[in-house]
């Protein structure tokens, strides 16, 4: 089983609809939502703070899930952790 992390930028109602559609597609086994993750970057010698919301998606077939998300949910932005 693989876990993939994605950032999202929808409102709660829109995200819930997308999570339900994702679970009904059978590409995801479980989806966990985390609110208010803070991201810090530096631009022009100033620190910028951005609030993001993350979802962790558990799947049996990572390739099919990534393909499905790239075609149907373009606002999900994948986060790679090594």
MODELLER restraints for C-alpha pairs under 7 A, 6 or more apart:
rsr = mdl.restraints
at = mdl.atoms
rsr.add(forms.Gaussian(group=physical.xy_distance, feature=features.Distance(at['CA:1:A'], at['CA:58:A']), mean=6.69, stdev=0.5))
rsr.add(forms.Gaussian(group=physical.xy_distance, feature=features.Distance(at['CA:1:A'], at['CA:59:A']), mean=5.64, stdev=0.5))
rsr.add(forms.Gaussian(group=physical.xy_distance, feature=features.Distance(at['CA:1:A'], at['CA:60:A']), mean=4.74, stdev=0.5))
rsr.add(forms.Gaussian(group=physical.xy_distance, feature=features.Distance(at['CA:2:A'], at['CA:58:A']), mean=5.63, stdev=0.5))
rsr.add(forms.Gaussian(group=physical.xy_distance, feature=features.Distance(at['CA:2:A'], at['CA:59:A']), mean=5.37, stdev=0.5))
rsr.add(forms.Gaussian(group=physical.xy_distance, feature=features.Distance(at['CA:2:A'], at['CA:60:A']), mean=6.26, stdev=0.5))
rsr.add(forms.Gaussian(group=physical.xy_distance, feature=features.Distance(at['CA:2:A'], at['CA:62:A']), mean=6.44, stdev=0.5))
rsr.add(forms.Gaussian(group=physical.xy_distance, feature=features.Distance(at['CA:3:A'], at['CA:56:A']), mean=6.30, stdev=0.5))
rsr.add(forms.Gaussian(group=physical.xy_distance, feature=features.Distance(at['CA:3:A'], at['CA:57:A']), mean=5.46, stdev=0.5))
rsr.add(forms.Gaussian(group=physical.xy_distance, feature=features.Distance(at['CA:3:A'], at['CA:58:A']), mean=4.47, stdev=0.5))
rsr.add(forms.Gaussian(group=physical.xy_distance, feature=features.Distance(at['CA:3:A'], at['CA:59:A']), mean=6.47, stdev=0.5))
rsr.add(forms.Gaussian(group=physical.xy_distance, feature=features.Distance(at['CA:4:A'], at['CA:56:A']), mean=5.59, stdev=0.5))
rsr.add(forms.Gaussian(group=physical.xy_distance, feature=features.Distance(at['CA:4:A'], at['CA:57:A']), mean=5.21, stdev=0.5))
rsr.add(forms.Gaussian(group=physical.xy_distance, feature=features.Distance(at['CA:4:A'], at['CA:58:A']), mean=6.55, stdev=0.5))
rsr.add(forms.Gaussian(group=physical.xy_distance, feature=features.Distance(at['CA:5:A'], at['CA:54:A']), mean=6.85, stdev=0.5))
rsr.add(forms.Gaussian(group=physical.xy_distance, feature=features.Distance(at['CA:5:A'], at['CA:55:A']), mean=5.80, stdev=0.5))
rsr.add(forms.Gaussian(group=physical.xy_distance, feature=features.Distance(at['CA:5:A'], at['CA:56:A']), mean=4.58, stdev=0.5))
rsr.add(forms.Gaussian(group=physical.xy_distance, feature=features.Distance(at['CA:5:A'], at['CA:57:A']), mean=6.42, stdev=0.5))
rsr.add(forms.Gaussian(group=physical.xy_distance, feature=features.Distance(at['CA:5:A'], at['CA:78:A']), mean=6.01, stdev=0.5))
rsr.add(forms.Gaussian(group=physical.xy_distance, feature=features.Distance(at['CA:5:A'], at['CA:79:A']), mean=5.48, stdev=0.5))
rsr.add(forms.Gaussian(group=physical.xy_distance, feature=features.Distance(at['CA:6:A'], at['CA:54:A']), mean=5.64, stdev=0.5))
rsr.add(forms.Gaussian(group=physical.xy_distance, feature=features.Distance(at['CA:6:A'], at['CA:55:A']), mean=5.36, stdev=0.5))
rsr.add(forms.Gaussian(group=physical.xy_distance, feature=features.Distance(at['CA:6:A'], at['CA:56:A']), mean=6.49, stdev=0.5))
rsr.add(forms.Gaussian(group=physical.xy_distance, feature=features.Distance(at['CA:6:A'], at['CA:76:A']), mean=5.86, stdev=0.5))
rsr.add(forms.Gaussian(group=physical.xy_distance, feature=features.Distance(at['CA:6:A'], at['CA:77:A']), mean=5.23, stdev=0.5))
rsr.add(forms.Gaussian(group=physical.xy_distance, feature=features.Distance(at['CA:6:A'], at['CA:78:A']), mean=4.29, stdev=0.5))
rsr.add(forms.Gaussian(group=physical.xy_distance, feature=features.Distance(at['CA:6:A'], at['CA:79:A']), mean=5.43, stdev=0.5))
rsr.add(forms.Gaussian(group=physical.xy_distance, feature=features.Distance(at['CA:7:A'], at['CA:52:A']), mean=6.59, stdev=0.5))
rsr.add(forms.Gaussian(group=physical.xy_distance, feature=features.Distance(at['CA:7:A'], at['CA:53:A']), mean=5.74, stdev=0.5))
rsr.add(forms.Gaussian(group=physical.xy_distance, feature=features.Distance(at['CA:7:A'], at['CA:54:A']), mean=4.45, stdev=0.5))
rsr.add(forms.Gaussian(group=physical.xy_distance, feature=features.Distance(at['CA:7:A'], at['CA:55:A']), mean=6.38, stdev=0.5))
rsr.add(forms.Gaussian(group=physical.xy_distance, feature=features.Distance(at['CA:7:A'], at['CA:76:A']), mean=5.89, stdev=0.5))
rsr.add(forms.Gaussian(group=physical.xy_distance, feature=features.Distance(at['CA:7:A'], at['CA:77:A']), mean=5.12, stdev=0.5))
rsr.add(forms.Gaussian(group=physical.xy_distance, feature=features.Distance(at['CA:7:A'], at['CA:78:A']), mean=6.37, stdev=0.5))
rsr.add(forms.Gaussian(group=physical.xy_distance, feature=features.Distance(at['CA:7:A'], at['CA:79:A']), mean=6.92, stdev=0.5))
rsr.add(forms.Gaussian(group=physical.xy_distance, feature=features.Distance(at['CA:8:A'], at['CA:53:A']), mean=5.77, stdev=0.5))
rsr.add(forms.Gaussian(group=physical.xy_distance, feature=features.Distance(at['CA:8:A'], at['CA:54:A']), mean=6.15, stdev=0.5))
rsr.add(forms.Gaussian(group=physical.xy_distance, feature=features.Distance(at['CA:8:A'], at['CA:75:A']), mean=6.32, stdev=0.5))
rsr.add(forms.Gaussian(group=physical.xy_distance, feature=features.Distance(at['CA:8:A'], at['CA:76:A']), mean=5.14, stdev=0.5))
rsr.add(forms.Gaussian(group=physical.xy_distance, feature=features.Distance(at['CA:8:A'], at['CA:77:A']), mean=6.44, stdev=0.5))
rsr.add(forms.Gaussian(group=physical.xy_distance, feature=features.Distance(at['CA:9:A'], at['CA:75:A']), mean=6.89, stdev=0.5))
rsr.add(forms.Gaussian(group=physical.xy_distance, feature=features.Distance(at['CA:22:A'], at['CA:28:A']), mean=6.28, stdev=0.5))
rsr.add(forms.Gaussian(group=physical.xy_distance, feature=features.Distance(at['CA:23:A'], at['CA:29:A']), mean=6.66, stdev=0.5))
rsr.add(forms.Gaussian(group=physical.xy_distance, feature=features.Distance(at['CA:27:A'], at['CA:59:A']), mean=6.27, stdev=0.5))
rsr.add(forms.Gaussian(group=physical.xy_distance, feature=features.Distance(at['CA:27:A'], at['CA:64:A']), mean=6.91, stdev=0.5))
rsr.add(forms.Gaussian(group=physical.xy_distance, feature=features.Distance(at['CA:27:A'], at['CA:65:A']), mean=5.39, stdev=0.5))
rsr.add(forms.Gaussian(group=physical.xy_distance, feature=features.Distance(at['CA:28:A'], at['CA:57:A']), mean=6.35, stdev=0.5))
rsr.add(forms.Gaussian(group=physical.xy_distance, feature=features.Distance(at['CA:28:A'], at['CA:58:A']), mean=5.76, stdev=0.5))
rsr.add(forms.Gaussian(group=physical.xy_distance, feature=features.Distance(at['CA:28:A'], at['CA:59:A']), mean=4.76, stdev=0.5))
rsr.add(forms.Gaussian(group=physical.xy_distance, feature=features.Distance(at['CA:29:A'], at['CA:58:A']), mean=5.43, stdev=0.5))
rsr.add(forms.Gaussian(group=physical.xy_distance, feature=features.Distance(at['CA:29:A'], at['CA:59:A']), mean=5.30, stdev=0.5))
rsr.add(forms.Gaussian(group=physical.xy_distance, feature=features.Distance(at['CA:30:A'], at['CA:57:A']), mean=5.91, stdev=0.5))
rsr.add(forms.Gaussian(group=physical.xy_distance, feature=features.Distance(at['CA:30:A'], at['CA:58:A']), mean=5.14, stdev=0.5))
rsr.add(forms.Gaussian(group=physical.xy_distance, feature=features.Distance(at['CA:31:A'], at['CA:55:A']), mean=6.50, stdev=0.5))
rsr.add(forms.Gaussian(group=physical.xy_distance, feature=features.Distance(at['CA:31:A'], at['CA:56:A']), mean=5.64, stdev=0.5))
rsr.add(forms.Gaussian(group=physical.xy_distance, feature=features.Distance(at['CA:31:A'], at['CA:57:A']), mean=4.58, stdev=0.5))
rsr.add(forms.Gaussian(group=physical.xy_distance, feature=features.Distance(at['CA:31:A'], at['CA:58:A']), mean=6.36, stdev=0.5))
rsr.add(forms.Gaussian(group=physical.xy_distance, feature=features.Distance(at['CA:32:A'], at['CA:55:A']), mean=5.37, stdev=0.5))
rsr.add(forms.Gaussian(group=physical.xy_distance, feature=features.Distance(at['CA:32:A'], at['CA:56:A']), mean=5.03, stdev=0.5))
rsr.add(forms.Gaussian(group=physical.xy_distance, feature=features.Distance(at['CA:32:A'], at['CA:57:A']), mean=6.53, stdev=0.5))
rsr.add(forms.Gaussian(group=physical.xy_distance, feature=features.Distance(at['CA:33:A'], at['CA:54:A']), mean=5.88, stdev=0.5))
rsr.add(forms.Gaussian(group=physical.xy_distance, feature=features.Distance(at['CA:33:A'], at['CA:55:A']), mean=4.43, stdev=0.5))
rsr.add(forms.Gaussian(group=physical.xy_distance, feature=features.Distance(at['CA:33:A'], at['CA:56:A']), mean=6.53, stdev=0.5))
rsr.add(forms.Gaussian(group=physical.xy_distance, feature=features.Distance(at['CA:34:A'], at['CA:53:A']), mean=5.80, stdev=0.5))
rsr.add(forms.Gaussian(group=physical.xy_distance, feature=features.Distance(at['CA:34:A'], at['CA:54:A']), mean=5.07, stdev=0.5))
rsr.add(forms.Gaussian(group=physical.xy_distance, feature=features.Distance(at['CA:34:A'], at['CA:55:A']), mean=6.06, stdev=0.5))
rsr.add(forms.Gaussian(group=physical.xy_distance, feature=features.Distance(at['CA:35:A'], at['CA:53:A']), mean=4.63, stdev=0.5))
rsr.add(forms.Gaussian(group=physical.xy_distance, feature=features.Distance(at['CA:35:A'], at['CA:54:A']), mean=6.48, stdev=0.5))
rsr.add(forms.Gaussian(group=physical.xy_distance, feature=features.Distance(at['CA:36:A'], at['CA:51:A']), mean=5.52, stdev=0.5))
rsr.add(forms.Gaussian(group=physical.xy_distance, feature=features.Distance(at['CA:36:A'], at['CA:52:A']), mean=5.55, stdev=0.5))
rsr.add(forms.Gaussian(group=physical.xy_distance, feature=features.Distance(at['CA:36:A'], at['CA:53:A']), mean=5.45, stdev=0.5))
rsr.add(forms.Gaussian(group=physical.xy_distance, feature=features.Distance(at['CA:37:A'], at['CA:51:A']), mean=5.62, stdev=0.5))
rsr.add(forms.Gaussian(group=physical.xy_distance, feature=features.Distance(at['CA:37:A'], at['CA:52:A']), mean=5.08, stdev=0.5))
rsr.add(forms.Gaussian(group=physical.xy_distance, feature=features.Distance(at['CA:37:A'], at['CA:53:A']), mean=5.83, stdev=0.5))
rsr.add(forms.Gaussian(group=physical.xy_distance, feature=features.Distance(at['CA:38:A'], at['CA:49:A']), mean=6.54, stdev=0.5))
rsr.add(forms.Gaussian(group=physical.xy_distance, feature=features.Distance(at['CA:38:A'], at['CA:50:A']), mean=5.67, stdev=0.5))
rsr.add(forms.Gaussian(group=physical.xy_distance, feature=features.Distance(at['CA:38:A'], at['CA:51:A']), mean=4.65, stdev=0.5))
rsr.add(forms.Gaussian(group=physical.xy_distance, feature=features.Distance(at['CA:38:A'], at['CA:52:A']), mean=6.13, stdev=0.5))
rsr.add(forms.Gaussian(group=physical.xy_distance, feature=features.Distance(at['CA:39:A'], at['CA:49:A']), mean=5.67, stdev=0.5))
rsr.add(forms.Gaussian(group=physical.xy_distance, feature=features.Distance(at['CA:39:A'], at['CA:50:A']), mean=5.06, stdev=0.5))
rsr.add(forms.Gaussian(group=physical.xy_distance, feature=features.Distance(at['CA:39:A'], at['CA:51:A']), mean=6.23, stdev=0.5))
rsr.add(forms.Gaussian(group=physical.xy_distance, feature=features.Distance(at['CA:40:A'], at['CA:47:A']), mean=6.63, stdev=0.5))
rsr.add(forms.Gaussian(group=physical.xy_distance, feature=features.Distance(at['CA:40:A'], at['CA:48:A']), mean=5.57, stdev=0.5))
rsr.add(forms.Gaussian(group=physical.xy_distance, feature=features.Distance(at['CA:40:A'], at['CA:49:A']), mean=4.66, stdev=0.5))
rsr.add(forms.Gaussian(group=physical.xy_distance, feature=features.Distance(at['CA:40:A'], at['CA:50:A']), mean=6.41, stdev=0.5))
rsr.add(forms.Gaussian(group=physical.xy_distance, feature=features.Distance(at['CA:41:A'], at['CA:47:A']), mean=5.69, stdev=0.5))
rsr.add(forms.Gaussian(group=physical.xy_distance, feature=features.Distance(at['CA:41:A'], at['CA:48:A']), mean=5.25, stdev=0.5))
rsr.add(forms.Gaussian(group=physical.xy_distance, feature=features.Distance(at['CA:41:A'], at['CA:49:A']), mean=6.74, stdev=0.5))
rsr.add(forms.Gaussian(group=physical.xy_distance, feature=features.Distance(at['CA:42:A'], at['CA:48:A']), mean=5.88, stdev=0.5))
